[in-house]
Amino acid sequence: MTAVSTTASVHEIAAELLTACETILATTVGGPVQRAYLYPGLPALDFACDQVAVYQSGIGEEQMSPLTPIPVVGQRQRLGRVNLVSLTVMAARCIRVGRTTTGGYTPPTVSAVTEDAEKIMEDGWALWCGISAAIREDGLFGGTCQDIKLLGMIPMLPQGALAGWTLTIQFELGGIPE
């Protein structure tokens, strides 16, 4: 049975996730991030530095019905609910880009692009494995007895001299008592 929540529960869990991500990223070749913050929605990449942000990306219900494989919407209230909250982690690092001079455009060197790719790839794998370990070992999101789904990790389209990942996690959260 999932514990009941309060109006502060999502923010508190998001803060725990942010702390875990910041700790994980500090162990990678990119090192500690310069900015770690909670954001009210999809963050704008207007900070030109290494950063990690956590934002709430959705609230929904687990699809459930004891009598049919397809949920019967009208019966959910009567049969019970499983609230699912989604949080997304956005981890971005500075990457080298080309420059324009009077002689034209000069792209970054192959070695610079490769170093940046190593940094971004390492961050992604470290976050994926580190968050899984934090759930198992530290009880992040209430631990392994909860309904927790790592929905996937998607590379960001490099922009504004930043590249990185978004990781979306969906977890069960009890409702607020009436």
C-alpha positions as a LaTeX table, in Angstrom:
\begin{tabular}{lrrr}
\hline
Residue & $x$ (\AA) & $y$ (\AA) & $z$ (\AA) \\
\hline
Met1 & 0.00 & 0.00 & 0.00 \\
Thr2 & 1.34 & 3.40 & $-0.95$ \\
Ala3 & 1.59 & 6.00 & 1.80 \\
Val4 & $-0.59$ & 9.08 & 1.46 \\
Ser5 & 1.00 & 12.23 & 0.18 \\
Thr6 & 0.88 & 15.93 & 0.95 \\
Thr7 & 0.87 & 18.92 & $-1.35$ \\
Ala8 & 4.67 & 19.09 & $-0.91$ \\
Ser9 & 5.35 & 15.43 & $-1.81$ \\
Val10 & 6.19 & 15.89 & $-5.49$ \\
His11 & 8.56 & 18.78 & $-4.75$ \\
Glu12 & 10.26 & 16.81 & $-1.97$ \\
Ile13 & 10.76 & 13.75 & $-4.19$ \\
Ala14 & 12.00 & 15.95 & $-7.06$ \\
Ala15 & 14.55 & 17.52 & $-4.68$ \\
Glu16 & 15.78 & 14.04 & $-3.66$ \\
Leu17 & 16.10 & 13.07 & $-7.33$ \\
Leu18 & 18.01 & 16.26 & $-8.09$ \\
Thr19 & 20.47 & 15.59 & $-5.25$ \\
Ala20 & 20.99 & 12.02 & $-6.50$ \\
Cys21 & 21.62 & 13.25 & $-10.07$ \\
Glu22 & 24.05 & 15.91 & $-8.92$ \\
Thr23 & 25.99 & 13.30 & $-6.92$ \\
Ile24 & 26.03 & 10.85 & $-9.84$ \\
Leu25 & 27.20 & 13.43 & $-12.39$ \\
Ala26 & 30.04 & 14.53 & $-10.12$ \\
Thr27 & 31.59 & 11.06 & $-10.57$ \\
Thr28 & 31.83 & 11.30 & $-14.37$ \\
Val29 & 34.61 & 12.64 & $-16.57$ \\
Gly30 & 32.63 & 15.90 & $-16.86$ \\
Gly31 & 32.83 & 16.40 & $-13.10$ \\
Pro32 & 30.39 & 18.33 & $-10.91$ \\
Val33 & 27.79 & 20.50 & $-12.62$ \\
Gln34 & 27.78 & 24.27 & $-12.07$ \\
Arg35 & 24.01 & 24.57 & $-11.70$ \\
Ala36 & 21.49 & 22.15 & $-10.18$ \\
Tyr37 & 17.89 & 23.28 & $-9.90$ \\
Leu38 & 14.22 & 22.36 & $-9.89$ \\
Tyr39 & 12.21 & 23.97 & $-12.68$ \\
Pro40 & 8.45 & 24.46 & $-13.11$ \\
Gly41 & 8.42 & 22.98 & $-16.63$ \\
Leu42 & 10.69 & 22.12 & $-19.52$ \\
Pro43 & 13.85 & 24.15 & $-18.78$ \\
Ala44 & 15.11 & 26.69 & $-21.27$ \\
Leu45 & 18.75 & 26.18 & $-22.09$ \\
Asp46 & 19.65 & 29.76 & $-21.26$ \\
Phe47 & 22.47 & 28.92 & $-18.84$ \\
Ala48 & 25.65 & 28.30 & $-20.82$ \\
Cys49 & 27.21 & 25.92 & $-18.35$ \\
Asp50 & 27.05 & 22.33 & $-17.13$ \\
Gln51 & 23.71 & 21.82 & $-15.43$ \\
Val52 & 21.11 & 19.39 & $-14.20$ \\
Ala53 & 17.44 & 20.21 & $-13.73$ \\
Val54 & 14.44 & 18.20 & $-12.58$ \\
Tyr55 & 10.90 & 19.10 & $-13.58$ \\
Gln56 & 7.48 & 17.52 & $-13.27$ \\
Ser57 & 6.45 & 16.23 & $-16.66$ \\
Gly58 & 3.09 & 14.66 & $-15.92$ \\
Ile59 & 0.48 & 13.17 & $-13.62$ \\
Gly60 & $-1.72$ & 10.27 & $-14.63$ \\
Glu61 & $-3.25$ & 7.00 & $-13.49$ \\
Glu62 & $-2.08$ & 3.44 & $-13.87$ \\
Gln63 & $-4.39$ & 1.61 & $-16.20$ \\
Met64 & $-6.19$ & $-1.01$ & $-14.17$ \\
Ser65 & $-9.32$ & $-3.09$ & $-14.10$ \\
Pro66 & $-9.84$ & $-6.43$ & $-12.38$ \\
Leu67 & $-12.35$ & $-7.69$ & $-14.95$ \\
Thr68 & $-10.99$ & $-6.69$ & $-18.34$ \\
Pro69 & $-7.57$ & $-6.18$ & $-19.84$ \\
Ile70 & $-8.61$ & $-2.72$ & $-21.04$ \\
Pro71 & $-9.35$ & $-0.21$ & $-18.27$ \\
Val72 & $-12.94$ & 0.78 & $-17.74$ \\
Val73 & $-12.67$ & 4.49 & $-17.00$ \\
Gly74 & $-15.99$ & 4.80 & $-15.17$ \\
Gln75 & $-15.06$ & 2.08 & $-12.69$ \\
Arg76 & $-11.64$ & 3.35 & $-11.65$ \\
Gln77 & $-12.94$ & 5.46 & $-8.77$ \\
Arg78 & $-14.89$ & 2.56 & $-7.36$ \\
Leu79 & $-12.18$ & $-0.05$ & $-7.85$ \\
Gly80 & $-9.21$ & 2.00 & $-6.71$ \\
Arg81 & $-6.61$ & 4.26 & $-8.19$ \\
Val82 & $-2.90$ & 4.24 & $-8.67$ \\
Asn83 & $-1.56$ & 7.75 & $-9.17$ \\
Leu84 & 1.53 & 7.99 & $-11.36$ \\
Val85 & 3.71 & 11.09 & $-11.31$ \\
Ser86 & 6.40 & 11.71 & $-13.91$ \\
Leu87 & 9.59 & 13.63 & $-13.28$ \\
Thr88 & 12.14 & 14.37 & $-15.97$ \\
Val89 & 15.84 & 14.96 & $-15.44$ \\
Met90 & 17.62 & 17.19 & $-17.94$ \\
Ala91 & 21.41 & 16.94 & $-17.75$ \\
Ala92 & 23.31 & 19.24 & $-20.10$ \\
Arg93 & 27.01 & 19.89 & $-20.57$ \\
Cys94 & 28.89 & 22.52 & $-22.52$ \\
Ile95 & 30.26 & 21.28 & $-25.82$ \\
Arg96 & 32.63 & 22.91 & $-28.24$ \\
Val97 & 31.16 & 24.43 & $-31.36$ \\
Gly98 & 32.60 & 25.95 & $-34.49$ \\
Arg99 & 33.42 & 29.59 & $-34.84$ \\
Thr100 & 33.09 & 32.12 & $-37.58$ \\
Thr101 & 35.97 & 34.42 & $-38.38$ \\
Thr102 & 36.81 & 36.69 & $-41.27$ \\
Gly103 & 38.20 & 33.59 & $-43.01$ \\
Gly104 & 34.88 & 31.72 & $-42.74$ \\
Tyr105 & 33.52 & 28.98 & $-40.52$ \\
Thr106 & 35.85 & 26.64 & $-38.63$ \\
Pro107 & 34.20 & 23.54 & $-37.15$ \\
Pro108 & 35.45 & 22.03 & $-33.89$ \\
Thr109 & 38.23 & 19.48 & $-34.30$ \\
Val110 & 37.46 & 15.78 & $-34.45$ \\
Ser111 & 39.28 & 15.26 & $-31.15$ \\
Ala112 & 37.22 & 18.02 & $-29.47$ \\
Val113 & 33.94 & 16.53 & $-30.72$ \\
Thr114 & 35.06 & 13.06 & $-29.57$ \\
Glu115 & 35.96 & 14.36 & $-26.08$ \\
Asp116 & 32.58 & 16.05 & $-25.79$ \\
Ala117 & 30.82 & 12.87 & $-26.94$ \\
Glu118 & 32.68 & 10.86 & $-24.29$ \\
Lys119 & 31.53 & 13.30 & $-21.61$ \\
Ile120 & 27.88 & 13.21 & $-22.72$ \\
Met121 & 27.78 & 9.43 & $-23.19$ \\
Glu122 & 29.35 & 8.86 & $-19.78$ \\
Asp123 & 26.81 & 11.17 & $-18.13$ \\
Gly124 & 23.93 & 9.24 & $-19.72$ \\
Trp125 & 25.11 & 5.82 & $-18.66$ \\
Ala126 & 26.05 & 7.03 & $-15.18$ \\
Leu127 & 22.59 & 8.56 & $-14.66$ \\
Trp128 & 20.77 & 5.46 & $-15.96$ \\
Cys129 & 22.73 & 3.09 & $-13.75$ \\
Gly130 & 23.03 & 5.48 & $-10.79$ \\
Ile131 & 19.32 & 6.22 & $-10.54$ \\
Ser132 & 18.55 & 2.49 & $-10.73$ \\
Ala133 & 21.03 & 1.87 & $-7.91$ \\
Ala134 & 19.59 & 4.74 & $-5.83$ \\
Ile135 & 16.14 & 3.18 & $-6.11$ \\
Arg136 & 17.44 & $-0.24$ & $-5.04$ \\
Glu137 & 19.92 & 0.84 & $-2.39$ \\
Asp138 & 18.74 & 4.21 & $-1.05$ \\
Gly139 & 14.98 & 3.94 & $-1.43$ \\
Leu140 & 14.63 & 6.77 & $-3.97$ \\
Phe141 & 10.92 & 7.08 & $-4.90$ \\
Gly142 & 10.04 & 4.87 & $-1.94$ \\
Gly143 & 12.22 & 1.95 & $-3.00$ \\
Thr144 & 11.70 & $-1.17$ & $-5.04$ \\
Cys145 & 8.30 & $-2.08$ & $-3.60$ \\
Gln146 & 6.73 & 0.90 & $-5.39$ \\
Asp147 & 5.59 & 1.10 & $-8.99$ \\
Ile148 & 8.62 & 2.87 & $-10.54$ \\
Lys149 & 9.34 & 3.01 & $-14.25$ \\
Leu150 & 12.40 & 4.46 & $-15.95$ \\
Leu151 & 10.54 & 5.36 & $-19.13$ \\
Gly152 & 13.63 & 6.02 & $-21.15$ \\
Met153 & 16.52 & 8.29 & $-21.75$ \\
Ile154 & 16.70 & 10.46 & $-24.85$ \\
Pro155 & 19.69 & 12.45 & $-26.07$ \\
Met156 & 19.03 & 16.17 & $-26.43$ \\
Leu157 & 19.56 & 17.84 & $-29.76$ \\
Pro158 & 22.76 & 19.84 & $-29.23$ \\
Gln159 & 21.92 & 23.54 & $-29.13$ \\
Gly160 & 23.45 & 26.71 & $-27.78$ \\
Ala161 & 26.77 & 24.90 & $-27.17$ \\
Leu162 & 25.01 & 22.41 & $-24.86$ \\
Ala163 & 24.24 & 18.71 & $-25.24$ \\
Gly164 & 23.00 & 16.04 & $-22.88$ \\
Trp165 & 20.11 & 13.81 & $-21.92$ \\
Thr166 & 16.56 & 13.77 & $-20.65$ \\
Leu167 & 15.51 & 10.87 & $-18.42$ \\
Thr168 & 11.85 & 10.44 & $-17.51$ \\
Ile169 & 10.85 & 8.47 & $-14.45$ \\
Gln170 & 7.29 & 7.58 & $-13.52$ \\
Phe171 & 6.44 & 6.54 & $-9.97$ \\
Glu172 & 3.47 & 5.71 & $-7.81$ \\
Leu173 & 2.34 & 8.36 & $-5.33$ \\
Gly174 & $-0.51$ & 8.01 & $-2.88$ \\
Gly175 & $-3.22$ & 10.63 & $-2.97$ \\
Ile176 & $-3.85$ & 13.45 & $-0.52$ \\
Pro177 & $-6.45$ & 12.49 & 2.09 \\
Glu178 & $-9.77$ & 14.27 & 1.73 \\
\hline
\end{tabular}
